[in-house]
Every structure is written in structure tokens, then in C-alpha cells.
Amino acid sequence: MPRTTTKFGELDGKSVALHTLENANGMRVKLSDYGAGITSIGVPDGKGGRAELITGFDSLDGYFGEAYRANAPYFGGTIGRYASRIKDGKFSIGGESYTLAVNDGSNHLHGGIQAFDKRVWQSEGVGENSIKFTLHSPDGEEGYPGNLDVSITYRLTEDNALEMHFAGTTDKATPLSMTNHAYFNLSGFTETIHGHTARIDAAEFLTPDETNIPVGERTAVAGTAADLRKATKLADALEHFPTGFEHFYAFAPPTTSAPAAAPPREVAEFTHPASGRKLAVLTTEPGALFYTGYFTSDELKRENGDQFGRYRAFCFESSRYPNGPNLPGVTDAVLRPGESYSATTIYQFTF
């Protein structure tokens, strides 16, 4: 079906567009110029209606509401320059030290204060069911070095996959790790995520320090409640974590010697047995943060009444390693002039 574009709202006197992709199966995805974000993923519910599978709002105003701004949950946004946290907002490249904007205690989180998810991107259609967003990030923005040009291309396929390809180039070495921050509830927000099952193909997660940042150690999941290598009901797993999951799982390396050229591989599957809906995640990235939404405000809801909040949705954010610029042996956290950043993640749905 043809791509459509409508007005999503206005920001600083300029119109912000909303783009809708729909396939022949009735799966519908909505994407906003604001944050190059996913605002809606809807699928037929088998009853003549449509089930909404992610958190978000139906107009731009929702992302500027008092409760949303206070809670800052990053619903569906494109995250950058660097996903997750950088310890103390500091790193060094080639002997030169940099200090970033600090917005999470003593640390830098998800690109800083006015990061990619809070910018209006340029958009263009690149196919009947595909759209490309581009953004220029100037040298010094949020403390990062280098003039950076990035893009994300979304494509909705006829087999119900939402493909995302991230790309970037720079004129000076700079950290870069982009991801999408969608929150999923495969029940269609009729219940919490406790009835979901999760399978994550990772034998280790990165061990966080007291400020929740990896500093180089890893923890084996074997024998722990964090072992999700076999499908596990989230209600059972969550009993062991007072504030839920916020674990960065490290996947097995790709089978080729060039990770950027390796095809996306399936690393996780989430199911809602009561509805039969499934979400498989395929990615080229070395790991992903699994977050079960403990800190999401219960005051947040979609305009139609879909209730968001604690344990109402989960994230699976594939990316380079958190705090990557400061971790020994991590070579893919910094993009250099002449190189091309490339990452692909696919959300494959069954309904």
C-alpha cells in the first residue's frame, strides 16, 4: 500500500510530518520527523480492530507533556550520538580528552540533553514502503567532536518485518552508537508484560558498576535468573530483580571476520502466548539492552487510553557497548574519518 504523510504537529513554528507505512497484511507503522521515531506499530487483532504494540502518542504534543518530559522515557526515538551511558561523561581519543553533557546523575545518557531523539530530522521517501531520515550533528554538539552526518532508513516488508538501517560519516573521530528506543507490549496494552515470554541468545551480560555502567567485566548468565537462553515467562524472571531487567546482553560474535558486513542474525524472541503474537529481533550489533520499564511513569498513556507505566512495556535496544569509548578492547565504539558507520536491526512480527 502507498506511503502516506500527514501533519504530526508544529515545533518552533515549523510543521513536523508523520509518515505511515502499511503492508497488505494490515500491519501499520507510523514514523515521525521528530526524533526519527516510531510512534505506532499496529496489527490486526482478529476482531476487526487493530492492536497497538508500542508506546507513543498520536500527536507531537504528547512528547512535550509535563509527565513525559519529567519521566524522559525516550518512546520510540532514534538514540544518538551514543546509546546508553558514558561514565562521568568523559572519554579520550588519540590522547585528547572530551567532556560531554551530563544528564543522568554523574553520567552521560543517550546522547545528552538535546540529543537525536529531540531533533527534527529531514525525511524522504525511498520506496513505496520505505522512508529515510537524515540529520547533521555539528562539531561540539553535546560535547562530541566532529561534524557528523547520520541517517536511518525504515522499511516495512510484506512478511511483517520493520527493517532499520543506521548509517553515518564524520570528519573527526567521534563515538557513535545508534539505536531505536521502542517499548513493546504484544498484548496490545491489555495487560502488563508479565505474561510475555523472553528468549535472549546471550551467555553473558556486561557487569555494571554502582552507577549502572559497564567498566569492562562480564557476568555469565548460567545458573542465574538473568539466563534467558530458553524462553522464560517474564513473571517468573522478574521475581528475582527488584527493579526489573536493565541488562546489556552480549551476543556471540558474527561468523564472518567483518562484523559490519555480517548479515543480521536473530538474537531474541518475545512472545505473548495469550494472543499468539511474537517479536523476533535480528541485528548486526554486538549486544542489546533489555529493559522492562520499571521506571516508566504510570501517568503516561496514549490519547486513546492505552495505559503505559511500570512493567507495561519492554525495550530491546541493540547497539554498540555502553561506555564503549572507555572499555578496553572495544574497537567499534568510535567512528573515524573515511569510515562508514553501519548497523541494521529488524523487528520481525508474527500475528
Salt bridges, closest charged atoms under 4 A:
GLU10 OE2 - LYS7 NZ 2.71
GLU22 OE1 - ARG28 NE 3.19
GLU22 OE2 - ARG50 NH2 3.93
ASP33 OD1 - HIS19 NE2 2.81
GLU52 OE2 - ARG302 NH2 3.76
ASP58 OD1 - ARG302 NH1 2.87
ASP104 OD2 - ARG85 NE 2.67
ASP117 OD2 - LYS118 NZ 2.93
GLU141 OE2 - ARG119 NH1 2.72
ASP149 OD1 - HIS136 ND1 2.97
GLU163 OE1 - ARG155 NE 3.00
GLU191 OE2 - HIS272 NE2 3.17
ASP201 OD2 - ARG199 NH1 2.75
GLU204 OE1 - ARG218 NH1 3.18
ASP209 OD2 - LYS87 NZ 2.78
ASP227 OD2 - ARG229 NH2 2.86
GLU246 OE2 - ARG85 NH1 3.38
GLU266 OE2 - ARG199 NH2 2.67
GLU285 OE1 - ARG320 NE 2.97
GLU317 OE1 - HIS110 NE2 3.87
GLU317 OE1 - HIS181 NE2 3.42
